[in-house]
């Protein structure tokens, strides 16, 4: 355990907790420093600020697992690395190297925090996580603390970018499993416990106890999630301004209010529209080709980007094509996103970053990949 990292964590943790409380109104349950380590903290993932929220509860130093792309932030990452030394995870891969890094840290006596889903949820519902998570936790032979953040989806929807809406946000540990308890559980049983503890349905909670989330331009960028009109089914005809979303093909117009509810849409919630869209893609995935008039493809290795090509993008069950580069679909072992416009994926031994044109919905490629892979 690094004395430098312990010192800076102890110094900055109260400031981080104060910022989370002031900026977001975040309320959290503090975790006792007397809980013996090492332990792994597993949390759900709702906003870009979740590391701050989890850190607000833990006064004992721990290392966070973060997305590899932050290692390409230049000087800002150098500061983050100096103070906190995060463990890097390449999204869109099997994460085997990350697992080994986590296990080495734990066996060295360090505490670790990671976000089980690997990416923020799009619709307010905790997403699935890698089945190997339970095996990793069991192999670590340490304690497990599950942590749930509530209210993050409405405070900062993934599709909206980074604007903050102030409302109810809170978080805290759900359960603490000792190493002895975990030793008696199978990896599948550990996964089931994690899934139960981290499950958060933002709309279910909001409907049971409505709370306003105040902000500006509440509906803007919703078309980054909804690329199919929920009324006529036209692709990429939705646009947003302030609190309103409209379709240029059929004239549909609906409003998103401070409670996250929709008015004038075929459903009352973003979650319901996202589920409808998911179902439509799943039904016809084998026959779909999604396109962007332009995209930039890069290779990433050792946190360095290498330009590959720029050109029209298409993706279907046969291949992903960008310019004159064709990657057979069967060779893509995983594909996901960071932010709402950048796709990352691994194919063979290569790791790629793909950025469609700004006026193209990037999420449709991710959703198509999920549907084709099952």
Beta strands, then each sheet from edge to edge (+ up, - down):
strand 1: 26-28
strand 2: 39-43
strand 3: 63-67
strand 4: 87-89
strand 5: 112-115
strand 6: 143-150
strand 7: 169-177
strand 8: 238-241
strand 9: 244-247
strand 10: 253-256
strand 11: 262-263
strand 12: 290-301
strand 13: 304-315
strand 14: 319-322
strand 15: 325-328
strand 16: 332-338
strand 17: 342-347
strand 18: 350-356
sheet 1: 1+ 7+ 6- 2- 5- 3- 4-
sheet 2: 8+ 9- 10+ 11-
sheet 3: 15+ 14- 13+ 12- 18+ 17- 16+
end
